[in-house]
Amino acid sequence: MKKKLPLLLLGCMLVVLSGCSRDKYMPEAGATPEIIFKEACAKCHSPVNGKVMALSPEMANKDAIIDRIRNGKGFGMPAFPNLMGDSVEGLAQYVLENSATK
């Protein structure tokens, strides 16, 4: 039993840390912001009452959303470095237009 506990803890750590790394998601050419959101974001940010998420006042602007998409935040939000140009701009605008404000 004592030998199995470290292996179990290591397995749990790997699962947790895998969610903290950079996301390798790459949208298909021509993917709309809505499709990108559904494929890359909805697994954690599922819509509630028709809104994709609730934004705090400091996050309720396009530049802050783009920064969060590109760089992530802490252990909960991975960075999406492969989202660039029109993809990240469109996704940020989609999030802004389809979110509630806290």
Sequence and secondary structure as in RCSB ss.txt:
>XXXX:A:sequence
MKKKLPLLLLGCMLVVLSGCSRDKYMPEAGATPEIIFKEACAKCHSPVNGKVMALSPEMANKDAIIDRIRNGKGF
GMPAFPNLMGDSVEGLAQYVLENSATK
>XXXX:A:secstr
 TTHHHHHHHHHHHHHHHTTS       TT  HHHHIIIIITTTS  BTTBS EE GGG SHHHHHHHHHH BTT
TB   TT  HHHHHHHHHHHHHT EE 
